[in-house]
Amino acid sequence: MARIHPARFEEMDPGDWKRETGPLASLLGRDIGRDEGSRDGGSLATLRELLAEPEGKTLEFKRDLSSLQPILKTMTAFANTAGGTLIVGRANDGRLHGLSNPEGAEEQLANVVADGIAPALLPDIDAVSVDGVSLLVVRVARWPGPFYVKSDGPSAGIYVRLGSTNRRAGPEIVAELERAARHLAFDQLPCLGADLADLDLEAAQRAFAAVGRDIDPARLESLGVLVRYGKNLLPSNGGVILFGRQGSRQRLFPDSQVRCARFVGPNKAEFLDRLDIEGSVLEALEETPRFIRRNARLAARIEGMLREDLPEYPRVALREALVNAVAHTDYASRGMQIMVAIYSDRLEIQNPGMLAFGMTLQDLRAGVSRIRNPVIARVLRELNLMEKWGSGYKRMAEDCKAGGYPLPEWAELSSVMRVVLRPHPEVIAAGDKNVPVNVPVNVPVNVRQSWFLEALRAGERPKPGDLAERFGVHAKTAKRDVATLKDLGLVEFVGPDKKGYYRLVPLILDQK
């Protein structure tokens, strides 16, 4: 049975001790060596399956113990990140070379770990035999750390696991590891350098009033938007991120924003449209879907006398992916924002921050949840933007299946998480016939006019001046573009000259 370090038992989160290896873990249906389909290495059959797996976030192979420093880095990275299994005696090419003296190797490794890693780490080391070949199976649990390789020092010796590689942890990751050991999250901490005047309390009241909830300072404190710091009541980091005034957010959290872009092709070579949302991430949850509707294609299904518009991407899955990005972003990191990129063949939503410590992609797909930002997540739930924790992936998958869309693709890429959504097959099949919902397929429009029509379809009220500013053309050119759309019978101007607006002319379909 796995050994629990007695000095650290009191510090462990229930989600950590449930991850312990051995019989207890098997009963709980959890195993530290499981990653992307790998299974408990406790039986010969499952060990064979594990040996056939590729290396990943929680699995690594070593041919022998001839180079111990990389092994110490791997075990430290496992302990700091999501746990893992190290198998000694299998080479990278998949062949089993085995160990001539497995008992001696077990004792050697135990001594090296005891002398080379701090705080003290007690992995579960077993000598096993597969087809007459002796191996060491080393299971490392995820512990509150941070752990470090002694020879590298307490700062430079901290490693985390990203994909199948060990990476030296930077200051921001080290700080997150230390917070995790104290069961604290970055968004729960008081925002030093801010005071109550930095919060837009009216914006908070409007947000909660929209879902029929009252809000006051006591309620904001219970949600963690306000926190006690000594004798003072200050906004938390999460409070400023959600409800901070624009100037305060830009000063304290300049990267807590969403940036959107539409590219012409399958790469970033050429922009078609872009939008940097200046409002908070809460406001971005409203504005981003409008940007996507404006820049995504539609396929038309005609059934009888009715036309059904089939969106290029699943709308429920999109909403869940955006909410997930806002809830799980690492707002302590600098220089990266939440990015929404629309390409000709896919839509990507990317947020700063690797998976929360202790999580794997398989956990994510199974509905296991470990919230990085409890304050932000709690507010999202109160505003009916986020449902049960851990259920977002399931709703995304169900929405894609029900609508005939490909399943979402999740990837942990270095220090970011990315979800990729693929277009509906019918939208792909329609090809160049995909046009704004109210535009007949035989009406040619240029890129500027297409943007103007899509903005109208998304519920916005653009003016020729908006078109001129976005595309950098002369005002006369913009007015001529819009006038052409009027002449084609696609748009009309309603209301008085100064206060009126453009709208789409309803399309009458020919059903012959």
Secondary structure by P-SEA (a helix, b strand, c coil): cccccccccccccaaaaaacccaaaaaacccccccccccccccaaaaaaaaaccccccbbbbccccccaaaaaaaaaaaacccbbbbccccccccccccccaaaaaaaaaaaaaaccccccccbbbbbbcccbbbbbbbbcccccccccccccccccbbbbcccccccccaaaaaaaaaaaacccccccccccccccccaaaaaaaaaaaacccccaaaaaaaccccccccbbbbcaaaaaccccaaaaaacccccbbbbbbbcccccccccccccccccaaaaaaaaaaaaaacbbbbbbbcccbbbbbccccaaaaaaaaaaaaaccccccccccbbbbbcccbbbbbbcccccccccaaaaaacbbbbccaaaaaaaaaacccccccaaaaaaaaaaaaaccccbbbbbcccbbbbbbbccaaaaaaccccccccccccccccaaaaaaaaaaaacccccaaaaaaaacccaaaaaaaaaaaaaacccccccccccccccccbbbbbcc
